[in-house]
């Protein structure tokens, strides 16, 4: 599920739900060495690719996950 925030006439911005972002982070917290492609993460979280990418990219922007050169998402090492 995504939330749409209006930015002005004729524009919108989609943001992933807080619950989805937290659920994704919990998966990576429970398995610190987990590395997932977007396809794998979408299947694990049972969401479409666009919604999954938005959620994972928000965690990358927050410096909680990283995306490697192969496109896999992983937890930022502590």
Backbone as ProteinMPNN parsed JSONL, in Angstrom:
{"seq_chain_A": "XXXXXXXXXXXXXXXXXXXXXXXXXXXXXXXXXXXXXXXXXXXXXXXXXXXXXXXXXXXXXXXXXXXXXXXXXXXXXX", "coords_chain_A": {"N_chain_A": [[0.839, -1.182, 0.0], [0.537, 2.22, -0.799], [1.023, 5.662, -0.021], [-0.268, 8.634, -1.27], [1.008, 11.759, -1.785], [0.148, 14.992, -2.383], [1.847, 17.353, -4.387], [1.369, 19.644, -5.613], [-0.574, 21.303, -8.179], [-1.604, 18.859, -10.441], [0.511, 17.112, -9.883], [1.972, 14.356, -8.099], [3.302, 12.385, -5.41], [4.504, 9.263, -4.602], [4.729, 7.431, -1.656], [6.003, 4.753, 0.25], [4.112, 2.75, 2.572], [4.453, 3.209, 6.099], [4.323, 0.897, 7.627], [5.066, -1.109, 5.802], [7.713, -0.378, 5.205], [8.883, -0.685, 7.734], [8.449, -3.42, 8.12], [10.046, -4.493, 6.088], [12.568, -3.642, 7.012], [12.702, -5.08, 9.397], [12.971, -7.692, 8.413], [15.573, -7.614, 7.344], [16.953, -6.997, 9.677], [16.547, -9.286, 11.222], [17.954, -11.183, 9.803], [20.962, -10.516, 9.39], [22.888, -10.895, 7.326], [21.474, -11.051, 5.03], [20.847, -10.712, 1.585], [19.1, -9.355, -0.994], [17.577, -9.37, -4.205], [15.526, -7.054, -6.033], [13.311, -8.436, -7.082], [13.27, -10.744, -5.42], [12.851, -9.561, -2.907], [10.341, -8.361, -3.294], [8.742, -10.629, -3.577], [9.144, -11.807, -1.039], [8.024, -9.86, 0.655], [5.506, -9.751, -0.322], [4.469, -7.821, -2.162], [3.985, -5.531, -4.936], [6.46, -4.784, -7.495], [7.063, -1.983, -7.834], [6.113, -0.794, -5.447], [7.659, -2.174, -3.595], [10.25, -1.393, -4.37], [10.131, 1.346, -3.783], [9.874, 1.229, -0.977], [12.268, -0.107, -0.199], [14.182, 1.608, -1.317], [13.696, 3.879, 0.201], [14.751, 3.08, 2.613], [17.404, 2.822, 1.873], [17.984, 5.502, 1.309], [17.757, 6.438, 3.883], [20.015, 5.436, 4.967], [20.012, 2.896, 6.081], [19.863, 0.568, 4.675], [21.799, -0.789, 1.965], [22.502, -0.731, -1.545], [23.975, -2.917, -3.648], [26.404, -3.248, -6.376], [25.392, -5.231, -7.975], [22.744, -4.898, -7.693], [21.517, -5.872, -5.446], [19.9, -5.651, -2.303], [20.981, -4.899, 0.97], [21.72, -4.977, 4.477], [23.161, -2.162, 6.08], [26.447, -2.401, 7.209], [27.267, -2.51, 10.674]], "CA_chain_A": [[0.0, 0.0, 0.0], [1.291, 3.457, -0.836], [0.328, 6.892, 0.291], [-0.004, 9.639, -2.285], [1.088, 13.107, -1.241], [0.075, 15.997, -3.454], [2.924, 18.345, -4.348], [0.909, 20.811, -6.345], [-1.525, 20.959, -9.23], [-1.189, 17.904, -11.454], [1.646, 16.28, -9.51], [1.83, 13.575, -6.873], [4.496, 11.651, -5.02], [4.122, 8.039, -3.908], [5.629, 7.002, -0.601], [5.553, 3.475, 0.793], [3.539, 2.829, 3.909], [5.385, 3.05, 7.217], [4.289, -0.508, 8.032], [5.856, -1.884, 4.846], [9.121, -0.034, 5.403], [9.317, -1.316, 8.987], [8.47, -4.866, 7.906], [11.25, -4.775, 5.305], [13.731, -3.475, 7.878], [12.732, -6.217, 10.339], [13.521, -8.858, 7.708], [17.029, -7.448, 7.274], [17.473, -7.044, 11.046], [16.52, -10.67, 11.692], [18.982, -11.91, 9.055], [21.897, -9.431, 9.041], [23.656, -11.151, 6.105], [20.513, -11.184, 3.937], [21.023, -9.891, 0.384], [17.973, -9.666, -1.853], [17.28, -8.579, -5.386], [14.197, -6.46, -5.951], [12.336, -9.506, -7.302], [13.207, -11.567, -4.221], [12.251, -8.774, -1.828], [8.917, -8.199, -3.598], [8.094, -11.895, -3.235], [9.193, -11.97, 0.412], [7.122, -8.906, 1.289], [4.199, -9.912, -0.974], [4.039, -6.544, -2.737], [4.422, -5.349, -6.316], [7.836, -4.297, -7.634], [7.171, -0.538, -7.613], [5.939, -0.523, -4.018], [8.831, -2.726, -2.916], [11.397, -0.524, -4.669], [9.958, 2.578, -3.011], [10.167, 0.931, 0.427], [13.699, -0.39, -0.028], [14.95, 2.82, -1.611], [13.584, 4.806, 1.342], [15.704, 2.596, 3.618], [18.731, 3.184, 1.354], [18.116, 6.947, 1.539], [17.929, 6.621, 5.321], [21.303, 4.819, 5.315], [19.789, 1.668, 6.841], [20.199, -0.481, 3.723], [22.603, -0.366, 0.824], [22.245, -1.476, -2.772], [25.289, -3.171, -4.232], [26.528, -3.093, -7.836], [24.563, -6.261, -8.612], [21.348, -4.537, -7.47], [20.982, -6.529, -4.257], [19.753, -4.83, -1.108], [21.56, -5.513, 2.164], [21.813, -4.111, 5.647], [24.422, -1.421, 6.224], [27.208, -2.997, 8.326], [27.411, -1.644, 11.865]], "C_chain_A": [[0.881, 1.24, 0.0], [0.402, 4.617, -0.466], [0.696, 7.91, -0.767], [-0.058, 11.009, -1.625], [1.065, 14.091, -2.388], [1.181, 17.015, -3.274], [2.526, 19.626, -5.062], [-0.037, 20.372, -7.436], [-0.929, 19.998, -10.251], [-0.007, 17.039, -11.106], [1.313, 15.493, -8.259], [3.125, 12.83, -6.628], [4.042, 10.439, -4.222], [5.168, 7.718, -2.853], [5.111, 5.687, -0.046], [4.99, 3.653, 2.195], [4.63, 2.591, 4.958], [5.467, 1.58, 7.616], [5.135, -1.374, 7.104], [7.341, -1.621, 5.023], [9.658, -0.715, 6.663], [9.388, -2.837, 8.839], [9.708, -5.263, 7.112], [12.487, -4.671, 6.188], [13.839, -4.621, 8.878], [13.308, -7.463, 9.681], [15.045, -8.778, 7.652], [17.663, -7.465, 8.658], [17.552, -8.479, 11.561], [17.591, -11.519, 11.03], [20.011, -10.906, 8.547], [22.702, -9.656, 7.762], [22.758, -11.306, 4.877], [20.833, -10.206, 2.816], [19.93, -10.311, -0.585], [17.932, -8.779, -3.082], [15.893, -7.973, -5.194], [13.121, -7.521, -6.139], [12.16, -10.366, -6.055], [12.518, -10.831, -3.076], [10.752, -8.595, -2.049], [8.153, -9.475, -3.262], [8.044, -12.09, -1.722], [8.163, -11.091, 1.107], [5.704, -8.957, 0.711], [3.621, -8.586, -1.46], [4.541, -6.458, -4.174], [5.813, -4.704, -6.346], [7.975, -2.804, -7.327], [7.074, -0.192, -6.14], [7.151, -1.005, -3.233], [10.046, -1.833, -3.139], [11.319, 0.774, -3.876], [10.325, 2.354, -1.543], [11.661, 0.723, 0.644], [14.551, 0.845, -0.301], [14.835, 3.851, -0.492], [14.534, 4.382, 2.459], [17.147, 2.87, 3.178], [18.98, 4.671, 1.611], [18.326, 7.263, 3.012], [19.189, 5.979, 5.86], [21.146, 3.602, 6.226], [20.059, 0.435, 5.99], [21.129, 0.102, 2.678], [22.194, -1.208, -0.365], [23.58, -1.657, -3.464], [25.261, -3.064, -5.758], [25.673, -4.097, -8.596], [23.07, -5.981, -8.418], [20.716, -5.204, -6.277], [20.958, -5.55, -3.086], [20.295, -5.608, 0.088], [21.598, -4.483, 3.278], [23.158, -3.389, 5.654], [25.172, -2.036, 7.405], [27.361, -1.986, 9.475], [28.823, -1.617, 12.334]], "O_chain_A": [[1.871, 1.297, 0.73], [-0.822, 4.551, -0.588], [1.868, 8.032, -1.123], [-1.048, 11.368, -0.988], [1.907, 14.013, -3.283], [1.433, 17.488, -2.165], [3.295, 20.586, -5.096], [-0.277, 19.176, -7.6], [0.109, 20.275, -10.852], [0.455, 16.282, -11.959], [0.477, 15.907, -7.456], [3.943, 12.666, -7.533], [3.277, 10.575, -3.267], [6.366, 7.734, -3.138], [3.902, 5.519, 0.114], [5.348, 4.59, 2.909], [5.596, 1.865, 4.721], [6.55, 1.072, 7.908], [5.841, -2.272, 7.563], [8.143, -2.554, 4.993], [10.763, -1.258, 6.656], [10.295, -3.469, 9.38], [10.352, -6.264, 7.429], [13.367, -5.529, 6.118], [14.94, -5.084, 9.176], [14.051, -8.211, 10.315], [15.727, -9.775, 7.89], [18.804, -7.906, 8.801], [18.504, -8.847, 12.25], [18.083, -12.475, 11.629], [19.941, -10.485, 7.392], [23.161, -8.683, 7.163], [23.239, -11.657, 3.8], [21.063, -9.021, 3.059], [19.838, -11.48, -0.957], [18.217, -7.584, -3.009], [15.171, -8.357, -4.274], [12.117, -7.508, -5.428], [11.034, -10.683, -5.672], [11.699, -11.409, -2.362], [9.974, -8.667, -1.098], [7.047, -9.417, -2.724], [7.014, -12.493, -1.182], [7.502, -11.533, 2.046], [4.806, -8.276, 1.208], [2.459, -8.265, -1.212], [5.418, -7.221, -4.579], [6.275, -4.152, -5.348], [8.908, -2.404, -6.632], [7.858, 0.611, -5.634], [7.616, -0.326, -2.318], [10.789, -1.548, -2.2], [12.329, 1.247, -3.356], [11.002, 3.183, -0.936], [12.25, 1.304, 1.555], [15.528, 1.098, 0.404], [15.771, 4.615, -0.257], [15.064, 5.231, 3.175], [18.013, 3.121, 4.016], [20.054, 5.056, 2.074], [18.994, 8.24, 3.353], [19.418, 5.973, 7.07], [22.022, 3.307, 7.038], [20.435, -0.616, 6.509], [21.235, 1.318, 2.523], [21.606, -2.278, -0.206], [24.242, -0.684, -3.825], [24.211, -2.818, -6.35], [25.273, -3.842, -9.732], [22.227, -6.728, -8.913], [19.501, -5.121, -6.098], [21.867, -4.738, -2.908], [20.093, -6.817, 0.202], [21.518, -3.278, 3.041], [24.177, -3.964, 5.271], [24.603, -2.181, 8.487], [27.554, -0.79, 9.262], [29.134, -0.946, 13.318]]}, "name": "protein", "num_of_chains": 1, "seq": "XXXXXXXXXXXXXXXXXXXXXXXXXXXXXXXXXXXXXXXXXXXXXXXXXXXXXXXXXXXXXXXXXXXXXXXXXXXXXX"}
